[in-house]
């Protein structure tokens, strides 16, 4: 038997190109048919496509068969094996078993965690299959557990036993190991005569590791290792034998393969004579990334390290103060590459950073293909399908309805413009008049009232009413029924009233979403029954597990790559970004089943495996000709920790003073600082003079000719608000999400008290009748159950006080009118004052008493005399006969009835401010604002410093202060 054939390609070398060159050099000379007999197995479809493209560049020739390791079973072994089941089916089956286990033993876990536990158990099952670990191996672990956690974990792991033993339905990882084991047995009897190569894999999974070892032993087999560290000395290779201390090293998997094959590192030769772009940098990084137990070698070997200046000459270290600065610096450098035509690759596992960079490049109209794509659940079809999935089991809100209708896929088959116009009109109607939770009848009523102005509105409303589910009560249904209902609703809403093809399943994102839905339909029978919120979360998780690519070739020399994709592509300039711990390397996912020691003892992979793979990706990418190393010192929450590899490199260079390492590091940082200064200059907004405190003076003809009594307070305190509302005709938009706010509370309170007072029954039990009245009005007017309960409790709390006060009032007066409207001319100004009285009583003397209900604290007498003149003005209007349903008579008493947390009655200062004086002051005020010389000053006399007006943003409050002098401005 020949020695195992292992070859390596150093970091920084274009691996696919080197692989092609080596294959041509070894096999092309034996004739065209020799190359066609070569089989090359690679680990990713991207590598497969790149290799085929590289071979095609060489002209017409018979190509080797380039296949994926996942397709190993086809053509190499004839052993019959059952097909692999889908990962979704496995997770659904596990979820059903976990749910039944939790039902039997509720203390094990909350039922809502069934799908999360299923995902975790499925991952554990995949790993056990790949590494050849049985449930018996795990159950046999010697664990001293006083808390009972291990006993609970074993209950769940027993579920795995059923699937390990289920030979008829293996998952993909189990079937792959079966194929590898049978293939190895077949090769032992009859080795293949044609060359078989495995290239690009590190052998991080058990089945792949076995396959690589078997191929390396074949007479005409070979394994080509990407990013092999030829600078690593033999003693360091030996130190990688212990996974507990060495698995986070980038070369750990290669050391494990060599130990399996019984070969020394010196027997691994370069696949091609290609040299790394910067050998001194590879040597520097090799030393910096030594395993933690042997980092003392820095002191012994560092003094012999040569070429530090050459190793770092093409390294720029960008230590950005924020994630935004990091993204902008990267975008600036990519813009330079776009202008010069230099090939540049941004490599990072941080998808948020790549989105920031993409957004920053958009200002220069530079679009770059992101190889990782974007999550399917954030695409247009993904968002639309998620919106529809959340319609079930709860009342439809205005916000949810409008979000759905404004989505670009809604009503996308035809006549989209008319749909958007009707959506706008429906929005305005719902904002102003509700209801807060639209139903089918409300939509149809809107369509009927709109039909006259907009023929077709009723048909549009009928389509919407029939397409939406309006299912408020959560219903548990089988998964297959949920999928059918969900997709039918989504397609109806996407199509519109006319039968045509919508945008839902079009383009790359639509096709990907269709594939996910089809897989769910195929495996839905294994999902059991679930409530609507569980289905919505399951569907979201399925979409989030898929990505969509939308290639853009505007700048083919620019690439945004994930760490795995970076192994396939090469560039002159590489940016390694997001170099913070928790991002690169990622934080190991928490394992609810086994700790680190238990994983090691059972033969499973350690959490450091992912760190080691990330380290290998880093080492390969950092070998490029010119590189940037970037990080952000802070994220949105706190300071960040530099990546351990970046930390090691910085610490190593800092300690190599005799070799000029500290100077080299300072130069790296200086180059990065220069780019950050450009970012600061780019971010400078320039100087803009602050706005002055406005006091607009519109023409007299444009000024208001009608005020309500409640607006007089606003005219005194914030005249600018009157200008914006009555001159500019601007009103605050009603909220998209109606809530039980103060105005509604006041309206409801008035309705309750009006109904109670009109009943005129203060006999025994009046307090209970008041509460019953409140309950009835709240049920009709307030659709929020929580608000109804809270407001009813507040009414019940003040019921005794209010009934007692009402009996006192009725002792010498009688109820006259409620909710009375009227108006009066304000002298000869040409302006009229309107009012709506809450309540008017008649005293035994014939005089009138005026009351106004308040849900909060009523204004004091001093405040009423100076600012809150509502009751004083209403009393003056009554005495002038301004209300047709109220006789002109003296108002002997006016008061606010405050029904807040501390109920009280605050009288108006009628005895201090005569009605004639009130009216004369009002006339003087209106005359002043009817003059061209008087401006509507913003925030003239706010009650509190924290007063927030509806038009503060329009007046640009914040650029000026309340103490600033107003600047009058005449308007045409």
TIMI-5844 format. One record per residue (C-alpha): z, x, y; residue number from 1. Coordinates in pm, whole numbers, plus 50000, padded with zeros to 5 digits. Layout:
BEGIN
       w       u       v     k
       Z       X       Y   NUM
...
This chain:
BEGIN
       w       u       v     k
   50000   50000   50000     1
   49908   50134   50341     2
   50157   50182   50622     3
   50210   49876   50844     4
   49958   49864   51127     5
   50136   49814   51459     6
   49973   49890   51792     7
   50090   49857   52147     8
   49948   49800   52494     9
   50163   49939   52778    10
   50290   49716   53062    11
   50045   49675   53346    12
   49731   49700   53132    13
   49509   49390   53118    14
   49604   49287   52764    15
   49310   49054   52677    16
   49060   49310   52807    17
   49228   49592   52615    18
   49231   49374   52303    19
   48858   49309   52331    20
   48779   49675   52394    21
   48982   49781   52092    22
   48816   49525   51865    23
   48469   49634   51974    24
   48557   50000   51931    25
   48686   49949   51575    26
   48445   49695   51430    27
   48123   49666   51632    28
   47986   49997   51498    29
   47987   49861   51140    30
   47713   49613   51217    31
   47695   49271   51383    32
   47822   49091   51075    33
   48139   49305   51065    34
   48261   49164   51396    35
   48203   48809   51275    36
   48438   48865   50981    37
   48730   48955   51212    38
   48992   48688   51267    39
   49212   48716   51577    40
   49520   48496   51606    41
   49667   48451   51955    42
   49965   48249   52070    43
   49824   48041   52358    44
   49509   47845   52429    45
   49479   48025   52762    46
   49464   48361   52582    47
   49205   48215   52347    48
   48982   48103   52635    49
   49013   48436   52818    50
   48927   48635   52507    51
   48619   48425   52439    52
   48507   48470   52799    53
   48558   48848   52776    54
   48357   48877   52455    55
   48081   48666   52612    56
   48050   48919   52896    57
   47914   49183   52661    58
   47586   49010   52587    59
   47457   48852   52269    60
   47661   48936   51959    61
   47838   48768   51672    62
   48188   48688   51794    63
   48509   48722   51598    64
   48693   48405   51509    65
   48961   48361   51775    66
   49223   48110   51666    67
   49572   47996   51756    68
   49871   48088   51545    69
   49956   47717   51538    70
   49629   47657   51346    71
   49723   47909   51083    72
   49711   47669   50790    73
   49344   47580   50830    74
   49116   47802   50631    75
   49370   48065   50520    76
   49560   47868   50258    77
   49457   47584   50034    78
   49813   47480   49952    79
   49846   47106   50018    80
   50103   47030   50288    81
   50189   46701   50457    82
   50085   46676   50821    83
   50345   46746   51085    84
   50498   46446   51254    85
   50507   46421   51632    86
   50807   46554   51824    87
   50849   46210   51983    88
   50883   46040   51647    89
   51149   46291   51542    90
   51350   46233   51860    91
   51327   45857   51830    92
   51442   45870   51468    93
   51735   46093   51559    94
   51830   45865   51847    95
   51847   45568   51612    96
   52072   45753   51369    97
   52295   45881   51651    98
   52326   45530   51794    99
   52439   45394   51459   100
   52687   45680   51420   101
   52832   45614   51767   102
   52855   45241   51688   103
   53056   45328   51378   104
   53270   45590   51555   105
   53277   45513   51929   106
   53505   45809   52005   107
   53235   46060   51911   108
   53025   46020   52228   109
   52924   45758   52486   110
   52635   45542   52372   111
   52433   45626   52682   112
   52410   45987   52564   113
   52218   45901   52245   114
   51877   46018   52372   115
   52015   46336   52528   116
   52192   46415   52202   117
   51871   46338   52013   118
   51678   46588   52226   119
   51946   46851   52169   120
   51961   46785   51796   121
   51581   46796   51770   122
   51579   47136   51941   123
   51849   47257   51699   124
   51646   47122   51408   125
   51330   47303   51525   126
   51525   47624   51554   127
   51682   47587   51210   128
   51341   47532   51056   129
   51189   47826   51238   130
   51470   48065   51151   131
   51519   47941   50794   132
   51878   47824   50852   133
   52010   47533   50646   134
   52283   47282   50736   135
   52490   47437   50457   136
   52477   47771   50639   137
   52620   47607   50951   138
   52879   47398   50766   139
   53002   47715   50590   140
   53093   47883   50920   141
   53459   47982   50943   142
   53573   47800   51256   143
   53927   47751   51375   144
   53905   47445   51597   145
   54223   47290   51724   146
   54048   47051   51961   147
   53846   46871   51694   148
   53515   46953   51867   149
   53369   47124   51562   150
   53456   46832   51338   151
   53277   46596   51579   152
   52981   46830   51604   153
   52951   46842   51225   154
   52923   46463   51219   155
   52609   46491   51424   156
   52477   46797   51240   157
   52499   46600   50917   158
   52221   46387   51062   159
   52003   46698   51062   160
   52058   46733   50687   161
   51846   46426   50618   162
   51551   46572   50803   163
   51580   46921   50656   164
   51560   46766   50311   165
   51275   46534   50405   166
   50979   46727   50265   167
   50734   46441   50314   168
   50758   46435   50694   169
   50810   46786   50833   170
   50804   46853   51203   171
   50569   47114   51351   172
   50811   47407   51325   173
   50909   47326   50966   174
   50546   47291   50861   175
   50457   47619   51033   176
   50723   47802   50834   177
   50600   47637   50512   178
   50248   47757   50591   179
   50366   48111   50664   180
   50576   48134   50349   181
   50295   48004   50127   182
   50044   48228   50301   183
   50262   48534   50242   184
   50293   48443   49874   185
   49916   48396   49852   186
   49848   48732   50018   187
   50085   48905   49779   188
   49860   48797   49491   189
   49525   48827   49665   190
   49516   49017   49997   191
   49231   48910   50227   192
   48943   49156   50254   193
   48842   49066   50609   194
   49032   49201   50912   195
   49312   48979   51044   196
   49470   49058   51382   197
   49769   48901   51555   198
   49772   48971   51927   199
   49981   48873   52226   200
   50293   48745   52049   201
   50637   48903   52067   202
   50760   48739   51746   203
   51050   48563   51913   204
   51053   48277   51659   205
   51137   48330   51294   206
   50813   48197   51143   207
   50597   48403   51379   208
   50806   48711   51307   209
   50748   48670   50931   210
   50377   48623   50987   211
   50346   48933   51206   212
   50528   49143   50948   213
   50303   49012   50671   214
   49981   49074   50865   215
   50091   49426   50957   216
   50126   49503   50584   217
   49779   49375   50493   218
   49518   49638   50403   219
   49299   49528   50694   220
   49561   49363   50910   221
   49701   49473   51244   222
   49948   49348   51504   223
   49885   49433   51869   224
   50199   49409   52084   225
   50167   49333   52456   226
   50382   49525   52704   227
   50509   49784   52455   228
   50741   50038   52617   229
   50616   50379   52504   230
   50874   50547   52732   231
   51176   50412   52543   232
   51342   50694   52340   233
   51434   50651   51974   234
   51816   50636   52030   235
   51766   50334   52258   236
   51553   50162   51995   237
   51838   50215   51751   238
   52087   50058   51996   239
   51882   49736   51992   240
   51983   49664   51633   241
   52276   49441   51733   242
   52157   49106   51878   243
   52496   49047   52044   244
   52438   49346   52274   245
   52062   49393   52278   246
   51879   49060   52259   247
   51845   49036   52635   248
   51642   49362   52639   249
   51265   49318   52689   250
   51182   49524   52376   251
   51441   49373   52141   252
   51189   49167   51942   253
   50970   49472   51885   254
   51269   49666   51758   255
   51349   49385   51517   256
   50988   49383   51389   257
   50994   49759   51337   258
   51319   49734   51141   259
   51170   49458   50926   260
   50869   49678   50850   261
   51073   49997   50817   262
   50871   50193   51071   263
   50978   50423   51353   264
   50877   50370   51716   265
   50672   50688   51705   266
   50434   50535   51452   267
   50318   50271   51701   268
   50006   50396   51875   269
   49815   50264   52175   270
   49551   50009   52083   271
   49313   50161   52339   272
   49321   50480   52546   273
   49375   50272   52863   274
   49660   50407   53074   275
   49899   50196   53275   276
   49809   50160   53646   277
   50131   50345   53739   278
   50291   50538   53448   279
   50578   50671   53665   280
   50677   50314   53751   281
   50675   50216   53383   282
   50910   50508   53312   283
   51136   50405   53603   284
   51154   50044   53486   285
   51211   50153   53127   286
   51517   50345   53237   287
   51638   50066   53470   288
   51617   49803   53193   289
   51816   49995   52932   290
   52066   49780   52736   291
   52401   49740   52911   292
   52598   49953   52657   293
   52379   50259   52724   294
   52332   50240   53101   295
   52538   50560   53122   296
   52206   50725   53031   297
   52104   50670   53391   298
   52321   50967   53484   299
   52189   51196   53209   300
   51821   51095   53213   301
   51788   50995   53575   302
   51805   51354   53697   303
   51499   51435   53484   304
   51297   51138   53609   305
   50987   51254   53793   306
   50749   51082   54030   307
   50990   50837   54194   308
   50787   50845   54512   309
   50468   50762   54323   310
   50650   50495   54120   311
   50768   50307   54429   312
   50485   50380   54672   313
   50316   50049   54589   314
   50636   49839   54568   315
   50748   49611   54851   316
   51091   49453   54836   317
   51114   49128   55034   318
   51480   49027   55061   319
   51427   48702   55252   320
   51714   48522   55424   321
   51603   48181   55291   322
   51371   48020   55042   323
   51144   47907   55325   324
   51114   48262   55461   325
   51035   48391   55112   326
   50759   48133   55066   327
   50609   48202   55409   328
   50606   48578   55352   329
   50425   48526   55022   330
   50180   48286   55185   331
   50104   48539   55459   332
   50026   48807   55202   333
   49808   48566   55005   334
   49620   48483   55323   335
   49544   48853   55369   336
   49414   48868   55012   337
   49200   48558   55073   338
   49040   48726   55374   339
   48983   49064   55205   340
   48882   48937   54860   341
   49160   49130   54686   342
   49270   48981   54352   343
   49630   48864   54382   344
   49862   48686   54140   345
   50187   48515   54233   346
   50408   48513   53924   347
   50730   48315   53916   348
   50908   48060   53695   349
   51032   47881   54009   350
   50811   47573   54047   351
   50983   47471   54368   352
   50889   47806   54521   353
   50525   47768   54419   354
   50516   47425   54583   355
   50656   47575   54903   356
   50394   47850   54896   357
   50117   47596   54834   358
   50238   47389   55129   359
   50252   47698   55351   360
   49897   47798   55253   361
   49772   47451   55340   362
   49808   47525   55712   363
   49518   47771   55672   364
   49325   47538   55436   365
   49378   47779   55148   366
   49403   47601   54814   367
   49506   47800   54509   368
   49498   47696   54146   369
   49851   47678   54004   370
   49817   47756   53634   371
   50138   47571   53552   372
   50004   47258   53718   373
   50249   46997   53839   374
   50477   46761   53647   375
   50304   46447   53527   376
   50588   46225   53646   377
   50520   46345   54004   378
   50148   46266   53986   379
   50005   45942   54125   380
   49975   45769   53784   381
   50314   45905   53680   382
   50491   45771   53988   383
   50317   45435   53957   384
   50410   45393   53591   385
   50770   45491   53666   386
   50788   45238   53948   387
   50668   44963   53715   388
   50911   45066   53439   389
   51203   45010   53676   390
   51109   44649   53755   391
   51286   44511   53449   392
   51649   44410   53417   393
   51727   44385   53789   394
   51639   44181   54093   395
   51326   44287   54277   396
   51407   44440   54615   397
   51184   44450   54921   398
   51188   44827   54905   399
   51073   44837   54541   400
   50803   44577   54600   401
   50653   44749   54903   402
   50674   45094   54745   403
   50473   44959   54456   404
   50217   44774   54670   405
   50156   45073   54899   406
   50103   45310   54607   407
   49741   45433   54603   408
   49689   45303   54249   409
   49805   44948   54325   410
   49506   44708   54362   411
   49274   45010   54334   412
   48986   44841   54151   413
   48829   44685   54461   414
   48892   44551   54814   415
   49176   44794   54876   416
   49156   44747   55254   417
   49234   44374   55241   418
   49519   44451   55001   419
   49676   44695   55247   420
   49643   44449   55537   421
   49815   44176   55337   422
   50082   44419   55226   423
   50152   44499   55591   424
   50180   44133   55686   425
   50403   44064   55387   426
   50623   44357   55484   427
   50670   44232   55838   428
   50755   43887   55707   429
   51006   44016   55454   430
   51168   44250   55706   431
   51215   43969   55958   432
   51289   43669   55744   433
   51356   43794   55392   434
   51455   43705   55134   435
   51633   44027   55046   436
   51527   43983   54683   437
   51175   43834   54676   438
   51082   43609   54386   439
   50764   43437   54278   440
   50830   43128   54489   441
   50892   43337   54803   442
   50561   43521   54754   443
   50373   43197   54698   444
   50530   43038   55008   445
   50419   43338   55213   446
   50067   43303   55073   447
   50052   42933   55163   448
   50164   42993   55523   449
   49921   43285   55558   450
   49618   43117   55399   451
   49500   42950   55718   452
   49480   43277   55910   453
   49373   43485   55612   454
   49167   43300   55348   455
   49241   43466   55019   456
   49606   43540   55095   457
   49723   43267   54859   458
   49510   43403   54573   459
   49650   43749   54647   460
   50006   43614   54638   461
   49932   43428   54314   462
   49804   43750   54156   463
   50117   43932   54264   464
   50349   43656   54147   465
   50184   43647   53804   466
   50169   44025   53760   467
   50533   44105   53847   468
   50792   44043   53574   469
   51078   43902   53793   470
   51321   43972   53510   471
   51672   43998   53654   472
   51882   43983   53338   473
   51872   44294   53116   474
   51715   44208   52782   475
   51721   44433   52475   476
   51379   44459   52314   477
   51205   44678   52054   478
   51043   44986   52201   479
   50698   44868   52096   480
   50744   44546   52295   481
   50868   44738   52598   482
   50559   44959   52595   483
   50326   44659   52563   484
   50493   44471   52850   485
   50516   44778   53070   486
   50153   44885   53035   487
   50022   44530   53068   488
   50214   44488   53394   489
   50102   44829   53523   490
   49736   44759   53449   491
   49754   44414   53612   492
   49908   44558   53928   493
   49664   44849   53933   494
   49357   44629   53888   495
   49424   44348   54131   496
   49301   43987   54108   497
   48947   44095   54015   498
   48865   44229   53669   499
   48748   44585   53729   500
   48844   44939   53639   501
   49135   45072   53842   502
   49236   45429   53924   503
   49529   45424   53681   504
   49368   45613   53391   505
   49116   45819   53589   506
   49110   46189   53675   507
   49314   46455   53496   508
   49652   46295   53571   509
   49538   45952   53457   510
   49395   46086   53133   511
   49714   46280   53066   512
   49926   45971   53134   513
   49704   45770   52899   514
   49760   46031   52627   515
   50138   46012   52673   516
   50128   45633   52656   517
   49909   45643   52345   518
   50155   45877   52172   519
   50440   45646   52266   520
   50250   45345   52128   521
   50183   45536   51806   522
   50551   45624   51751   523
   50716   45321   51912   524
   50798   45170   51572   525
   51057   45446   51522   526
   51232   45376   51853   527
   51435   45066   51767   528
   51559   44825   52033   529
   51690   44925   52374   530
   51785   44776   52712   531
   51547   44814   53009   532
   51728   45102   53181   533
   51716   45309   52862   534
   51344   45243   52826   535
   51280   45345   53188   536
   51473   45669   53139   537
   51297   45742   52810   538
   50957   45686   52970   539
   51045   45909   53266   540
   51158   46187   53031   541
   50829   46166   52838   542
   50626   46198   53156   543
   50845   46481   53285   544
   50775   46676   52966   545
   50403   46700   53046   546
   50214   46887   53316   547
   49879   46823   53482   548
   49641   47087   53605   549
   49390   47029   53880   550
   49198   47360   53905   551
   49068   47453   54248   552
   48825   47743   54271   553
   48806   47773   54650   554
   48972   48115   54624   555
   48921   48240   54266   556
   49071   48577   54357   557
   49411   48409   54418   558
   49627   48287   54130   559
   49964   48121   54095   560
   50091   48188   53744   561
   50391   48109   53532   562
   50547   48394   53341   563
   50365   48313   53017   564
   50032   48256   53187   565
   50067   48596   53357   566
   50024   48772   53021   567
   49664   48652   53010   568
   49547   48739   53363   569
   49536   49070   53551   570
   49524   49134   53925   571
   49524   49432   54159   572
   49821   49290   54348   573
   50109   49105   54185   574
   50396   48923   54355   575
   50704   48876   54136   576
   50887   48600   54321   577
   51210   48406   54283   578
   51402   48708   54156   579
   51743   48544   54153   580
   51976   48495   53859   581
   51941   48140   53735   582
   51569   48142   53812   583
   51439   48472   53677   584
   51602   48497   53428   585
   51687   48129   53386   586
   52040   48020   53311   587
   52074   47961   52936   588
   52092   47592   52858   589
   52436   47475   52743   590
   52463   47427   52367   591
   52683   47131   52269   592
   52685   47235   51903   593
   52735   47609   51846   594
   52877   47890   52052   595
   52722   48234   52075   596
   52920   48387   51785   597
   52850   48091   51555   598
   52480   48115   51629   599
   52481   48483   51540   600
   52675   48430   51217   601
   52447   48147   51103   602
   52124   48334   51181   603
   52015   48120   51477   604
   51877   48254   51802   605
   52121   48365   52070   606
   52113   48227   52425   607
   52005   48574   52539   608
   51671   48521   52365   609
   51524   48349   52670   610
   51665   48621   52894   611
   51499   48887   52679   612
   51165   48705   52691   613
   51194   48676   53070   614
   51279   49044   53090   615
   50965   49126   52892   616
   50754   48910   53124   617
   50908   49092   53421   618
   50841   49436   53272   619
   50478   49349   53199   620
   50409   49203   53543   621
   50587   49486   53725   622
   50345   49737   53572   623
   50058   49622   53797   624
   49893   49857   54047   625
   50067   49712   54356   626
   50360   49471   54344   627
   50597   49274   54561   628
   50951   49193   54450   629
   51082   48890   54644   630
   51398   48685   54650   631
   51587   48452   54884   632
   51941   48551   54981   633
   52035   48183   55018   634
   51916   47858   54871   635
   51984   47509   55000   636
   52348   47523   54888   637
   52494   47874   54894   638
   52428   48244   54867   639
   52229   48353   54564   640
   52274   48641   54318   641
   51985   48886   54279   642
   51814   48897   53943   643
   51983   49143   53709   644
   51660   49341   53676   645
   51621   49369   54050   646
   51987   49466   54076   647
   51941   49737   53814   648
   51636   49880   53988   649
   51813   49884   54326   650
   52128   50043   54182   651
   51931   50305   53990   652
   51728   50406   54294   653
   52039   50412   54512   654
   52202   50659   54273   655
   51906   50895   54247   656
   51965   51061   54583   657
   51862   51404   54462   658
   51531   51264   54350   659
   51476   51070   54673   660
   51553   50734   54516   661
   51751   50610   54816   662
   51467   50700   55051   663
   51215   50526   54825   664
   51435   50214   54819   665
   51465   50216   55198   666
   51086   50237   55229   667
   51045   49945   54987   668
   51285   49735   55195   669
   51122   49844   55523   670
   50782   49724   55402   671
   50936   49389   55314   672
   51120   49366   55646   673
   50792   49410   55833   674
   50651   49099   55664   675
   50971   48905   55734   676
   50935   48989   56103   677
   50588   48837   56091   678
   50743   48527   55934   679
   50992   48507   56221   680
   50709   48532   56473   681
   50516   48263   56287   682
   50819   48034   56293   683
   50884   48068   56665   684
   50815   47725   56812   685
   50762   47850   57165   686
   50946   47734   57472   687
   50934   47369   57577   688
   51124   47232   57877   689
   51387   46973   57780   690
   51332   46615   57883   691
   51519   46480   58183   692
   51743   46177   58174   693
   51493   45893   58226   694
   51521   45618   58482   695
   51181   45446   58475   696
   51082   45218   58763   697
   50812   44980   58642   698
   50632   44751   58890   699
   50832   44449   59000   700
   50577   44216   58842   701
   50635   44380   58504   702
   51012   44349   58514   703
   51198   44088   58304   704
   51217   43731   58432   705
   51458   43609   58166   706
   51783   43746   58025   707
   52032   43618   57771   708
   52402   43637   57850   709
   52450   43902   57579   710
   52180   44119   57741   711
   52368   44138   58069   712
   52617   44373   57903   713
   52326   44590   57792   714
   52176   44582   58141   715
   52506   44713   58279   716
   52575   44975   58013   717
   52227   45089   57902   718
   51949   44958   58131   719
   51690   45172   57954   720
   51732   44956   57642   721
   51635   44650   57850   722
   51331   44838   57982   723
   51220   44935   57631   724
   51272   44587   57488   725
   51153   44363   57771   726
   50904   44579   57961   727
   50755   44789   57683   728
   50805   44503   57435   729
   50946   44738   57173   730
   51191   44610   56915   731
   51369   44797   56638   732
   51200   44744   56305   733
   51412   44541   56068   734
   51540   44750   55778   735
   51327   44786   55470   736
   51637   44748   55256   737
   51831   44449   55397   738
   52202   44489   55366   739
   52507   44274   55437   740
   52544   44416   55788   741
   52740   44309   56096   742
   52475   44071   56241   743
   52449   43883   55912   744
   52826   43874   55881   745
   52847   43721   56228   746
   52581   43461   56149   747
   52753   43361   55826   748
   53094   43344   55993   749
   52958   43114   56262   750
   52806   42886   55998   751
   53134   42873   55804   752
   53349   42792   56105   753
   53098   42543   56246   754
   53094   42351   55918   755
   53472   42359   55890   756
   53538   42256   56250   757
   53282   41975   56238   758
   53455   41834   55928   759
   53757   41776   56157   760
   54010   41777   55873   761
   54321   41982   55940   762
   54545   41793   55702   763
   54741   41963   55428   764
   54522   42195   55224   765
   54293   42279   55515   766
   54327   42650   55434   767
   54185   42595   55085   768
   53906   42377   55226   769
   53815   42657   55470   770
   53789   42899   55178   771
   53579   42647   54982   772
   53349   42605   55280   773
   53316   42981   55304   774
   53235   43002   54934   775
   52958   42743   54970   776
   52799   42903   55278   777
   52820   43252   55129   778
   52651   43136   54809   779
   52361   42996   55013   780
   52324   43277   55268   781
   52439   43604   55111   782
   52248   43722   54800   783
   52474   44023   54737   784
   52757   43939   54493   785
   52978   44225   54610   786
   52942   44128   54976   787
   53017   43764   54892   788
   53341   43859   54722   789
   53449   44094   55002   790
   53367   43851   55281   791
   53532   43562   55099   792
   53844   43773   55060   793
   53843   43842   55435   794
   53809   43471   55514   795
   54093   43393   55274   796
   54307   43654   55447   797
   54267   43493   55792   798
   54251   43130   55675   799
   54620   43060   55736   800
   54606   43211   56086   801
   54286   43032   56182   802
   54405   42690   56060   803
   54736   42735   56243   804
   54555   42824   56564   805
   54312   42540   56517   806
   54595   42290   56481   807
   54744   42427   56801   808
   54411   42388   56981   809
   54363   42034   56852   810
   54707   41933   56985   811
   54568   41889   57337   812
   54189   41909   57295   813
   53904   41781   57079   814
   53596   41948   56941   815
   53286   41866   57147   816
   52978   42073   57053   817
   52874   42387   56867   818
   52565   42609   56888   819
   52448   42462   57223   820
   52160   42628   57411   821
   52088   42615   57783   822
   51955   42813   58077   823
   52000   42842   58453   824
   51818   43000   58747   825
   51987   43307   58895   826
   51978   43223   59265   827
   51638   43274   59423   828
   51553   43584   59220   829
   51303   43402   59001   830
   51494   43516   58694   831
   51660   43278   58449   832
   51967   43328   58230   833
   51984   43177   57880   834
   52285   43125   57656   835
   52387   42981   57321   836
   52745   42857   57309   837
   52938   42902   56985   838
   53179   42618   57051   839
   53293   42387   57332   840
   53608   42170   57321   841
   53726   41897   57559   842
   54084   41910   57688   843
   54286   41596   57746   844
   54250   41657   58120   845
   53872   41635   58087   846
   53821   42004   58147   847
   53629   42212   57895   848
   53736   42496   57674   849
   53489   42760   57558   850
   53523   42973   57242   851
   53320   43252   57089   852
   53375   43386   56736   853
   53389   43760   56673   854
   53396   43938   56338   855
   53521   44258   56499   856
   53763   44338   56781   857
   53705   44117   57086   858
   53669   44292   57423   859
   53978   44318   57640   860
   54020   44129   57969   861
   53937   44442   58168   862
   53623   44502   57967   863
   53516   44142   58019   864
   53567   44165   58392   865
   53355   44477   58424   866
   53103   44478   58138   867
   53129   44209   57870   868
   53068   43910   58095   869
   52938   43674   57829   870
   53220   43416   57840   871
   53249   43436   58219   872
   52877   43374   58262   873
   52873   43093   58006   874
   53162   42925   58189   875
   52972   42951   58518   876
   52660   42806   58354   877
   52860   42510   58215   878
   53000   42432   58558   879
   52641   42437   58694   880
   52527   42191   58427   881
   52298   42438   58250   882
   52352   42280   57906   883
   52198   41934   57853   884
   52440   41845   57573   885
   52750   41960   57764   886
   52867   41780   58079   887
   52904   41984   58396   888
   53279   42023   58426   889
   53544   42278   58501   890
   53607   42534   58226   891
   53982   42576   58220   892
   53991   42818   57929   893
   53754   43057   57751   894
   53848   43291   57472   895
   53718   43513   57193   896
   53849   43424   56848   897
   53856   43755   56666   898
   53859   43727   56286   899
   53869   44093   56198   900
   54132   44285   56005   901
   54391   44183   56266   902
   54298   43831   56379   903
   54370   43750   56739   904
   54259   43538   57033   905
   54162   43719   57356   906
   54117   43494   57662   907
   53859   43557   57932   908
   53996   43643   58277   909
   53894   43311   58436   910
   54199   43314   58660   911
   54115   43661   58792   912
   53737   43624   58834   913
   53617   43298   58986   914
   53295   43153   58854   915
   53136   43176   59198   916
   53215   43547   59213   917
   53075   43601   58865   918
   52751   43431   58957   919
   52723   43615   59289   920
   52775   43950   59112   921
   52510   43857   58858   922
   52265   43761   59132   923
   52329   44093   59307   924
   52274   44281   58982   925
   51947   44102   58910   926
   51826   44150   59269   927
   51894   44521   59236   928
   51685   44543   58920   929
   51413   44333   59079   930
   51364   44602   59342   931
   51111   44883   59301   932
   51374   45134   59409   933
   51602   45063   59112   934
   51532   45242   58785   935
   51642   45148   58434   936
   51865   45451   58369   937
   51933   45550   58011   938
   52295   45521   57892   939
   52426   45440   58239   940
   52779   45344   58128   941
   52821   45372   57748   942
   53147   45231   57617   943
   53214   45528   57388   944
   53091   45887   57374   945
   52955   45828   57024   946
   52759   45520   57132   947
   52420   45514   56960   948
   52152   45296   57113   949
   51838   45161   56947   950
   51619   45349   57195   951
   51798   45685   57220   952
   51511   45856   57040   953
   51263   45706   57286   954
   51463   45836   57583   955
   51489   46176   57404   956
   51864   46169   57423   957
   51997   46500   57302   958
   51766   46698   57527   959
   51983   46567   57809   960
   52348   46465   57827   961
   52535   46166   57970   962
   52658   46383   58256   963
   52304   46479   58367   964
   52161   46317   58678   965
   51889   46061   58615   966
   51537   46128   58737   967
   51368   45810   58866   968
   50999   45780   58785   969
   50764   45517   58925   970
   50530   45370   58666   971
   50192   45216   58732   972
